[in-house]
Amino acid sequence: MIARLFIFLILFSMGCEKPVVKKEVPVDVTVYVVELQTVPLDFRFVSVVESSHPVEIRSRVEGYLQNIAYKEGSFVKKGDLLFEIDPREFEDAVKEAEANLQKEQAILWQAKQAADRLKPLFEQRAASRKDLDDATAQLLAEEAAVNMFQARLDKAKLNLSYASVRSPIDGVTSSALSREGTLISPNANGLLTTVSVIDPVWVVLNVSESYFSTSLEEEKKGTLTLPENNNFDVSIILTDGSEYPHQGKVSFVSPLFDQKTGTLSARAVFPNPDKALKPGQFVNTRVTGAKRLNAVAIPQECVMQGMSGHYVNIVNGHNKIESRPVEVGDWHNDSWVIKSGLSKNDRVVVLGNNKVRDGTLVKVVKSQ
């Protein structure tokens, strides 16, 4: 009985003791204080290289392809011989035209002599007005005939010149589309090859409709400014991550969207002295010149990815953590541009995110 009473007294005394409250220890963190700033904005696109002056080399006369006079894929200069079409038919046409012209010139000479003889006879009233008029009309007709046959000769010589197909520009050739012995017809297989200027080159960028609309809306709100007259600078990022040594300029922006692709086409001009860029090549481009006004940009270490998207940890006025969702935008150097979710003077945790969660008491040891 006494033992039971002793145990009861011990338990009663223990129940009367006050519970010990454990004091929360704040976690040390480093924060970034948000400021509004003007941030350069880069647009990035996958683009394609094109010749700045591609020329289709076509035959203008029909005939058998006799010779391919250039090395396919080589660089040619203006006036260099590319193809030879069998010229014999055209040479015969020139000779025939020359003979016909000479014949008409002889007839013209005869008509002129007749008119010259009649003029003094008419003045002496030894010939009638009709005889003189007939002689004059014959002279004019023969002069016209000579002009006509001269034109035929010129055309025959022109066709003969077309039998030798020459490059109209300096550029790089593609492969020949027909081989020797092929009957070439301007209307059927007249395309023989292509010569392309590759210094400078064009780099074509296709801007999506949504991308364009978003930028236009931001410009109207005053949060985005674009350079005047689309005076953007364009850089090329090569496949190894290095930057192409020459910078380009936007030279053309289409006023219309392509209905098939839903994109707006823009074109930049790049010098290509070393022929490093090839038509048809895909490249990554960075377009600079735009600026975001009153933008929020925070270090990338501040932004985390959760189940519901991106979020940051904010230190509130009670020095406790608030997890806040944010909408991220573009990159600027090593920072994220935050489109929504943060305001000026917000304190965002940079270092210590792995030690805190929503509601954690913290101590700011450093501000950036």
Buried (B, 14 or more C-beta within 10 A) or exposed (E): EEEEEEEEEEEEEEEEEEEEEEEEEBBEBBBBBBEEBEBEBBBBBEBBBBBBBBBEBBBBBBBEBBEBBBEEEEBBEEEBBBBBBBBEBBBEBBEEBBEBBEEBBEBBEEBBEBBEEBEEEBEEEEBEEEBBEBBBEBBEEBBEBBEEBBEBBEEBBEBBBBBBBBBEBBBBBBEBBBEEEBEBEEEEBBBBBBBBBBBBBBBBBBBBEEBEEEBEEBEEEEBBBBEEEBEBBBBBBEEEEEEBEBBBBBBEBEEEBEEEEEBBBBBBBBBBEEEBBEBEBEBBBBBBBBBBBEBBBBBEBBBBEEEEEBBBBBBEEEBBBBBBEBEBBBBBEEBBBBBEBBEEEBBBBBBBBEEBEEEBBBEBEEEE
